[in-house]
């Protein structure tokens, strides 16, 4: 009987010793799970940030400061311009009225409207205003010279912003022009900046520029 009581006491002591260890182990598992959950939670924002476009990534749609002046709706809006061939689309943009006048004087409206898959670097009114008035009037009055200048602004293929990062392209005038840049900042021939780019029309991609391009030959 005495031996039996000793065995019961020993078992009780063993259980008392094991129970705290078991509880400690369970508590450790919970802490590990919480830490893993916290780590997963804290990593989520980092994953979201990594999915954002990196600086310098070319824009998918129209971009540039002058794009803010484009009407939100109607024929002169981006949606409206996308429905019309390029010369017609330009005529609906008040900032390109001097260019449209020049295109008409050169007799290039049908040429531009009927061309397929072209890129047009379109100077703004302010770009033409950089040319002294006497010189501009002389150019507008000389159809051959005017045609030479205007066709230098047209490339016979659609160019994406990525293609503008570093490229040389033949124009309809036959002389090449060069482009460089990244993201939303591009220049043509190192002097003319794109102020509203990647604008779609029915038959062309338009890059509105702040300086008239002059043929190299």
ZAKE-512496 format. One record per residue (C-alpha): residue in one letter; residue number from 1; z, x, y. Coordinates in nm, 2 decimals, always signed. Example, Ala and Ser with C-alpha at 12.3 -4.5 7.8 and 13.67 -1.06 7.14 Angstrom:
<resn: A; resi: 1; up: +0.78; east: +1.23; north: -0.45>
<resn: S; resi: 2; up: +0.71; east: +1.37; north: -0.11>
//
This chain:
<resn: X; resi: 1; up: +0.00; east: +0.00; north: +0.00>
<resn: X; resi: 2; up: +0.09; east: +0.28; north: +0.24>
<resn: X; resi: 3; up: -0.24; east: +0.45; north: +0.16>
<resn: X; resi: 4; up: -0.43; east: +0.13; north: +0.24>
<resn: X; resi: 5; up: -0.26; east: +0.11; north: +0.58>
<resn: X; resi: 6; up: -0.36; east: +0.47; north: +0.65>
<resn: X; resi: 7; up: -0.73; east: +0.40; north: +0.57>
<resn: X; resi: 8; up: -0.73; east: +0.09; north: +0.80>
<resn: X; resi: 9; up: -0.58; east: +0.30; north: +1.08>
<resn: X; resi: 10; up: -0.84; east: +0.57; north: +1.03>
<resn: X; resi: 11; up: -1.13; east: +0.33; north: +1.04>
<resn: X; resi: 12; up: -0.99; east: +0.17; north: +1.36>
<resn: X; resi: 13; up: -0.97; east: +0.51; north: +1.53>
<resn: X; resi: 14; up: -1.33; east: +0.60; north: +1.42>
<resn: X; resi: 15; up: -1.46; east: +0.27; north: +1.56>
<resn: X; resi: 16; up: -1.27; east: +0.33; north: +1.88>
<resn: X; resi: 17; up: -1.43; east: +0.67; north: +1.92>
<resn: X; resi: 18; up: -1.79; east: +0.56; north: +1.83>
<resn: X; resi: 19; up: -1.79; east: +0.25; north: +2.06>
<resn: X; resi: 20; up: -1.78; east: +0.43; north: +2.40>
<resn: X; resi: 21; up: -2.05; east: +0.66; north: +2.28>
<resn: X; resi: 22; up: -2.27; east: +0.37; north: +2.19>
<resn: X; resi: 23; up: -2.22; east: +0.20; north: +2.52>
<resn: X; resi: 24; up: -2.29; east: +0.52; north: +2.70>
<resn: X; resi: 25; up: -2.62; east: +0.56; north: +2.51>
<resn: X; resi: 26; up: -2.72; east: +0.20; north: +2.60>
<resn: X; resi: 27; up: -2.64; east: +0.26; north: +2.96>
<resn: X; resi: 28; up: -2.85; east: +0.58; north: +2.96>
<resn: X; resi: 29; up: -3.15; east: +0.39; north: +2.83>
<resn: X; resi: 30; up: -3.12; east: +0.13; north: +3.12>
<resn: X; resi: 31; up: -3.11; east: +0.41; north: +3.37>
<resn: X; resi: 32; up: -3.42; east: +0.58; north: +3.23>
<resn: X; resi: 33; up: -3.60; east: +0.24; north: +3.24>
<resn: X; resi: 34; up: -3.50; east: +0.18; north: +3.60>
<resn: X; resi: 35; up: -3.61; east: +0.54; north: +3.70>
<resn: X; resi: 36; up: -3.94; east: +0.48; north: +3.53>
<resn: X; resi: 37; up: -3.99; east: +0.15; north: +3.70>
<resn: X; resi: 38; up: -3.90; east: +0.31; north: +4.04>
<resn: X; resi: 39; up: -4.14; east: +0.59; north: +3.98>
<resn: X; resi: 40; up: -4.42; east: +0.35; north: +3.89>
<resn: X; resi: 41; up: -4.35; east: +0.14; north: +4.20>
<resn: X; resi: 42; up: -4.35; east: +0.44; north: +4.43>
<resn: X; resi: 43; up: -4.68; east: +0.56; north: +4.29>
<resn: X; resi: 44; up: -4.86; east: +0.23; north: +4.36>
<resn: X; resi: 45; up: -4.91; east: +0.29; north: +4.73>
<resn: X; resi: 46; up: -5.05; east: +0.64; north: +4.66>
<resn: X; resi: 47; up: -5.31; east: +0.48; north: +4.43>
<resn: X; resi: 48; up: -5.40; east: +0.23; north: +4.70>
<resn: X; resi: 49; up: -5.45; east: +0.51; north: +4.95>
<resn: X; resi: 50; up: -5.67; east: +0.71; north: +4.72>
<resn: X; resi: 51; up: -5.91; east: +0.41; north: +4.69>
<resn: X; resi: 52; up: -5.96; east: +0.39; north: +5.07>
<resn: X; resi: 53; up: -6.29; east: +0.55; north: +5.20>
<resn: X; resi: 54; up: -6.24; east: +0.92; north: +5.28>
<resn: X; resi: 55; up: -6.30; east: +1.03; north: +5.64>
<resn: X; resi: 56; up: -6.67; east: +1.13; north: +5.68>
<resn: X; resi: 57; up: -6.79; east: +0.88; north: +5.42>
<resn: X; resi: 58; up: -7.12; east: +0.72; north: +5.54>
<resn: X; resi: 59; up: -7.09; east: +0.35; north: +5.65>
<resn: X; resi: 60; up: -7.24; east: +0.08; north: +5.43>
<resn: X; resi: 61; up: -7.34; east: -0.14; north: +5.72>
<resn: X; resi: 62; up: -7.42; east: -0.11; north: +6.09>
<resn: X; resi: 63; up: -7.19; east: +0.14; north: +6.27>
<resn: X; resi: 64; up: -7.14; east: +0.30; north: +6.61>
<resn: X; resi: 65; up: -6.99; east: +0.21; north: +6.95>
<resn: X; resi: 66; up: -7.30; east: +0.03; north: +7.08>
<resn: X; resi: 67; up: -7.29; east: -0.21; north: +6.78>
<resn: X; resi: 68; up: -7.01; east: -0.40; north: +6.97>
<resn: X; resi: 69; up: -7.27; east: -0.52; north: +7.22>
<resn: X; resi: 70; up: -7.49; east: -0.68; north: +6.96>
<resn: X; resi: 71; up: -7.46; east: -1.06; north: +6.97>
<resn: X; resi: 72; up: -7.25; east: -1.22; north: +6.70>
<resn: X; resi: 73; up: -7.51; east: -1.48; north: +6.62>
<resn: X; resi: 74; up: -7.86; east: -1.59; north: +6.69>
<resn: X; resi: 75; up: -8.19; east: -1.39; north: +6.67>
<resn: X; resi: 76; up: -8.04; east: -1.08; north: +6.83>
<resn: X; resi: 77; up: -7.74; east: -1.06; north: +6.59>
<resn: X; resi: 78; up: -7.75; east: -0.83; north: +6.29>
<resn: X; resi: 79; up: -7.82; east: -1.13; north: +6.06>
<resn: X; resi: 80; up: -8.09; east: -1.25; north: +6.29>
<resn: X; resi: 81; up: -8.26; east: -0.90; north: +6.32>
<resn: X; resi: 82; up: -8.25; east: -0.87; north: +5.94>
<resn: X; resi: 83; up: -8.49; east: -1.17; north: +5.92>
<resn: X; resi: 84; up: -8.75; east: -1.03; north: +6.16>
<resn: X; resi: 85; up: -8.99; east: -0.73; north: +6.14>
<resn: X; resi: 86; up: -8.88; east: -0.44; north: +6.35>
<resn: X; resi: 87; up: -9.07; east: -0.49; north: +6.68>
<resn: X; resi: 88; up: -8.98; east: -0.86; north: +6.69>
<resn: X; resi: 89; up: -8.62; east: -0.78; north: +6.61>
<resn: X; resi: 90; up: -8.60; east: -0.52; north: +6.89>
<resn: X; resi: 91; up: -8.74; east: -0.78; north: +7.14>
<resn: X; resi: 92; up: -8.43; east: -0.99; north: +7.07>
<resn: X; resi: 93; up: -8.19; east: -0.71; north: +7.17>
<resn: X; resi: 94; up: -8.15; east: -0.68; north: +7.55>
<resn: X; resi: 95; up: -8.05; east: -0.32; north: +7.53>
<resn: X; resi: 96; up: -8.39; east: -0.23; north: +7.39>
<resn: X; resi: 97; up: -8.61; east: -0.41; north: +7.65>
<resn: X; resi: 98; up: -8.76; east: -0.09; north: +7.79>
<resn: X; resi: 99; up: -8.86; east: +0.02; north: +7.44>
<resn: X; resi: 100; up: -9.02; east: -0.32; north: +7.37>
<resn: X; resi: 101; up: -9.22; east: -0.29; north: +7.70>
<resn: X; resi: 102; up: -9.34; east: +0.05; north: +7.59>
<resn: X; resi: 103; up: -9.43; east: -0.06; north: +7.24>
<resn: X; resi: 104; up: -9.64; east: -0.35; north: +7.39>
<resn: X; resi: 105; up: -9.81; east: -0.12; north: +7.64>
<resn: X; resi: 106; up: -9.90; east: +0.12; north: +7.36>
<resn: X; resi: 107; up: -10.03; east: -0.17; north: +7.14>
<resn: X; resi: 108; up: -9.80; east: -0.09; north: +6.86>
<resn: X; resi: 109; up: -9.63; east: -0.42; north: +6.80>
<resn: X; resi: 110; up: -9.85; east: -0.52; north: +6.50>
<resn: X; resi: 111; up: -9.84; east: -0.16; north: +6.37>
<resn: X; resi: 112; up: -9.47; east: -0.16; north: +6.36>
<resn: X; resi: 113; up: -9.43; east: -0.52; north: +6.24>
<resn: X; resi: 114; up: -9.68; east: -0.47; north: +5.95>
<resn: X; resi: 115; up: -9.54; east: -0.14; north: +5.83>
<resn: X; resi: 116; up: -9.32; east: -0.14; north: +5.52>
<resn: X; resi: 117; up: -9.00; east: +0.05; north: +5.46>
<resn: X; resi: 118; up: -8.98; east: +0.26; north: +5.77>
<resn: X; resi: 119; up: -8.71; east: +0.40; north: +5.99>
<resn: X; resi: 120; up: -8.71; east: +0.36; north: +6.37>
<resn: X; resi: 121; up: -8.50; east: +0.56; north: +6.60>
<resn: X; resi: 122; up: -8.49; east: +0.32; north: +6.89>
<resn: X; resi: 123; up: -8.39; east: +0.45; north: +7.24>
<resn: X; resi: 124; up: -8.18; east: +0.23; north: +7.45>
<resn: X; resi: 125; up: -8.26; east: +0.13; north: +7.81>
<resn: X; resi: 126; up: -8.01; east: +0.39; north: +7.92>
<resn: X; resi: 127; up: -8.20; east: +0.65; north: +7.72>
<resn: X; resi: 128; up: -8.52; east: +0.58; north: +7.91>
<resn: X; resi: 129; up: -8.32; east: +0.58; north: +8.23>
<resn: X; resi: 130; up: -8.25; east: +0.95; north: +8.18>
<resn: X; resi: 131; up: -8.62; east: +1.02; north: +8.24>
<resn: X; resi: 132; up: -8.70; east: +1.05; north: +8.61>
<resn: X; resi: 133; up: -8.87; east: +0.72; north: +8.72>
<resn: X; resi: 134; up: -9.19; east: +0.89; north: +8.83>
<resn: X; resi: 135; up: -9.23; east: +1.06; north: +8.49>
<resn: X; resi: 136; up: -9.15; east: +0.74; north: +8.30>
<resn: X; resi: 137; up: -9.40; east: +0.55; north: +8.51>
<resn: X; resi: 138; up: -9.66; east: +0.81; north: +8.43>
<resn: X; resi: 139; up: -9.59; east: +0.79; north: +8.06>
<resn: X; resi: 140; up: -9.60; east: +0.41; north: +8.05>
<resn: X; resi: 141; up: -9.94; east: +0.42; north: +8.22>
<resn: X; resi: 142; up: -10.08; east: +0.67; north: +7.97>
<resn: X; resi: 143; up: -10.14; east: +0.49; north: +7.65>
<resn: X; resi: 144; up: -10.22; east: +0.80; north: +7.45>
<resn: X; resi: 145; up: -9.91; east: +0.99; north: +7.57>
<resn: X; resi: 146; up: -9.70; east: +0.68; north: +7.52>
<resn: X; resi: 147; up: -9.83; east: +0.63; north: +7.16>
<resn: X; resi: 148; up: -9.76; east: +0.99; north: +7.09>
<resn: X; resi: 149; up: -9.40; east: +0.96; north: +7.20>
<resn: X; resi: 150; up: -9.33; east: +0.63; north: +7.04>
<resn: X; resi: 151; up: -9.47; east: +0.72; north: +6.70>
<resn: X; resi: 152; up: -9.25; east: +1.03; north: +6.70>
<resn: X; resi: 153; up: -8.96; east: +0.79; north: +6.67>
<resn: X; resi: 154; up: -9.08; east: +0.64; north: +6.34>
<resn: X; resi: 155; up: -9.04; east: +0.79; north: +5.99>
<resn: X; resi: 156; up: -9.24; east: +0.65; north: +5.71>
<resn: X; resi: 157; up: -8.95; east: +0.58; north: +5.48>
<resn: X; resi: 158; up: -8.61; east: +0.40; north: +5.50>
<resn: X; resi: 159; up: -8.34; east: +0.66; north: +5.57>
<resn: X; resi: 160; up: -7.98; east: +0.59; north: +5.47>
<resn: X; resi: 161; up: -7.68; east: +0.74; north: +5.66>
<resn: X; resi: 162; up: -7.64; east: +0.99; north: +5.37>
<resn: X; resi: 163; up: -7.99; east: +1.11; north: +5.42>
<resn: X; resi: 164; up: -7.92; east: +1.18; north: +5.79>
<resn: X; resi: 165; up: -7.64; east: +1.42; north: +5.70>
<resn: X; resi: 166; up: -7.89; east: +1.71; north: +5.69>
<resn: X; resi: 167; up: -8.26; east: +1.64; north: +5.69>
<resn: X; resi: 168; up: -8.60; east: +1.71; north: +5.82>
<resn: X; resi: 169; up: -8.85; east: +1.42; north: +5.82>
<resn: X; resi: 170; up: -9.21; east: +1.38; north: +5.91>
<resn: X; resi: 171; up: -9.28; east: +1.11; north: +6.17>
<resn: X; resi: 172; up: -9.59; east: +0.89; north: +6.22>
<resn: X; resi: 173; up: -9.68; east: +1.12; north: +6.50>
<resn: X; resi: 174; up: -9.70; east: +1.40; north: +6.23>
<resn: X; resi: 175; up: -9.44; east: +1.63; north: +6.39>
<resn: X; resi: 176; up: -9.10; east: +1.65; north: +6.21>
<resn: X; resi: 177; up: -8.76; east: +1.56; north: +6.34>
<resn: X; resi: 178; up: -8.43; east: +1.68; north: +6.22>
<resn: X; resi: 179; up: -8.10; east: +1.49; north: +6.17>
<resn: X; resi: 180; up: -7.74; east: +1.60; north: +6.10>
<resn: X; resi: 181; up: -7.39; east: +1.46; north: +6.09>
<resn: X; resi: 182; up: -7.16; east: +1.26; north: +5.87>
<resn: X; resi: 183; up: -6.95; east: +0.94; north: +5.86>
<resn: X; resi: 184; up: -7.05; east: +0.75; north: +6.17>
<resn: X; resi: 185; up: -7.15; east: +1.05; north: +6.38>
<resn: X; resi: 186; up: -7.52; east: +1.16; north: +6.37>
<resn: X; resi: 187; up: -7.76; east: +1.34; north: +6.60>
<resn: X; resi: 188; up: -8.14; east: +1.36; north: +6.60>
<resn: X; resi: 189; up: -8.30; east: +1.69; north: +6.71>
<resn: X; resi: 190; up: -7.95; east: +1.81; north: +6.82>
<resn: X; resi: 191; up: -7.97; east: +1.61; north: +7.14>
<resn: X; resi: 192; up: -8.00; east: +1.24; north: +7.07>
<resn: X; resi: 193; up: -7.69; east: +1.06; north: +6.94>
<resn: X; resi: 194; up: -7.70; east: +0.76; north: +6.71>
<resn: X; resi: 195; up: -7.49; east: +0.49; north: +6.90>
<resn: X; resi: 196; up: -7.56; east: +0.20; north: +6.66>
<resn: X; resi: 197; up: -7.70; east: +0.29; north: +6.32>
<resn: X; resi: 198; up: -7.80; east: +0.15; north: +5.99>
<resn: X; resi: 199; up: -7.93; east: -0.17; north: +6.14>
<resn: X; resi: 200; up: -8.15; east: -0.36; north: +5.89>
<resn: X; resi: 201; up: -8.46; east: -0.55; north: +5.99>
<resn: X; resi: 202; up: -8.71; east: -0.72; north: +5.76>
<resn: X; resi: 203; up: -8.92; east: -0.41; north: +5.72>
<resn: X; resi: 204; up: -8.72; east: -0.12; north: +5.87>
<resn: X; resi: 205; up: -8.39; east: +0.05; north: +5.91>
<resn: X; resi: 206; up: -8.31; east: +0.10; north: +6.28>
<resn: X; resi: 207; up: -8.09; east: +0.38; north: +6.44>
<resn: X; resi: 208; up: -8.04; east: +0.31; north: +6.81>
<resn: X; resi: 209; up: -8.02; east: +0.64; north: +7.00>
<resn: X; resi: 210; up: -7.90; east: +0.74; north: +7.35>
<resn: X; resi: 211; up: -8.19; east: +0.99; north: +7.43>
<resn: X; resi: 212; up: -8.57; east: +0.96; north: +7.41>
<resn: X; resi: 213; up: -8.71; east: +1.20; north: +7.15>
<resn: X; resi: 214; up: -8.99; east: +1.42; north: +7.26>
<resn: X; resi: 215; up: -9.25; east: +1.55; north: +7.01>
<resn: X; resi: 216; up: -9.24; east: +1.92; north: +6.93>
<resn: X; resi: 217; up: -9.62; east: +1.95; north: +6.93>
//
